[in-house]
Amino acid sequence: MIKKLLPLLLLVACATVMAQDEKPESTGSAKIKFEKDFHDFGDIDKGEKVSVDFPFTNVGDADLEILDVKTSCGCTSAKPSKDSFKPGEKGVIPVTFDSERFSGKIKKTITVMSNSVENGTASLSIEGNIVSEVNIKPQMVSLFNIKRSEASTSEIMIDTSRMDKLEVSDVKTDLDFMKLEINQKSPKEVIIKAVVDGKVAPKDTPSFRGYLDIKTNSKKRPEIKIPVNIKFEEPVRYLPRFISFFGTKPGQSREVVVTLTPAGDGEFNITEASSSLAFVEVKPMEGEAKEKKFNVVLSDKAETGKFAGYVTLKTNLPDQPEITIPVRGSIL
């Protein structure tokens, strides 16, 4: 029996020794090499989109995988043509920069992450100087704490150092209560005057956002859009700013308490309280010395369906003559 097993044992032993002598083949390593990691665009006309390619080669002996490409801000876009590159294969990281929101000198970074054994997180950078054929100051119209009883003015200066003559042919705004005037101060300078009249602005909204759309004779910047932020002073603050009676059952009466508080140490009076809805009543309540409270009551006689209206509280304050609170709801 032993004589029969001996050849088999020798065969197993030889196979084990051979397996130990054999070494696994090397899988190799990817390695990314960029031809350049920096680009200077020089002068860039404001609003222009500029692009550059960053060529690279996989100089390793395994497939190169581009895992991710990140930029230092949303102003640049960088996307490789594909994700995988074989040994010796070339590729590019294309980068596009949009200069619309920038001025002066800029520097942005692009980070390329890959499975490269060296430089697995590579940094590329771009620089440039944003110049404009047309300059605007300020680049945003901001009017805060405007009194409702007064008109407030903001001036926007538009000038050029690269044109013989600057002309503004039109300026518009999406805010109906803002008036605009164009004044050609000199051949190279135009002043736009924006006037906000608090008396005609909607009374139920304390703050507004909009835009100015400006048309010029500049070939580089024929149309310019600048944001507008407006906030009116509120001598009296009130909560809630919106009254909701949604989901009311038929025959159910509901109430919401409105609290009004002066912003400073001043005093105020509510001279009149009314509702635009026949089934909604406004009742004064007792409150602290500086505040006023009103109970807004939805009648149990309200008919089935959706409804919309408002509550109006008139004050003795010239800068906030009335407070309008929207009322919305439904009887289900």
Secondary structure, DSSP 8 states (H G I E B T S, - for coil): -HHHHHHHHHHHHHHHHHHHH----------EEES-SEEEEEEEETT-EEEEEEEEEE-SSS-EEEEEEEESSTTEEE--S-SEE-TT-EEEEEEEEE-TT--EEEEEEEEEEE--SSSSEEEEEEEEEEE-SSEEESSSEEEEEE-TTSEEEEEEEEE-SSSS---EEEEEES-TTEEEEEEEEETTEEEEEEEEETTTS-TT-SEEEEEEEEEES-SS-SEEEEEEEEEE--SEEEE-SSEEEEEE-TT--EEEEEEEEESSS----EEEEEESSTTEEEEEE---SS-EEEEEEE-TT--SEEEEEEEEEEES-TTS-EEEEEEEEEE-
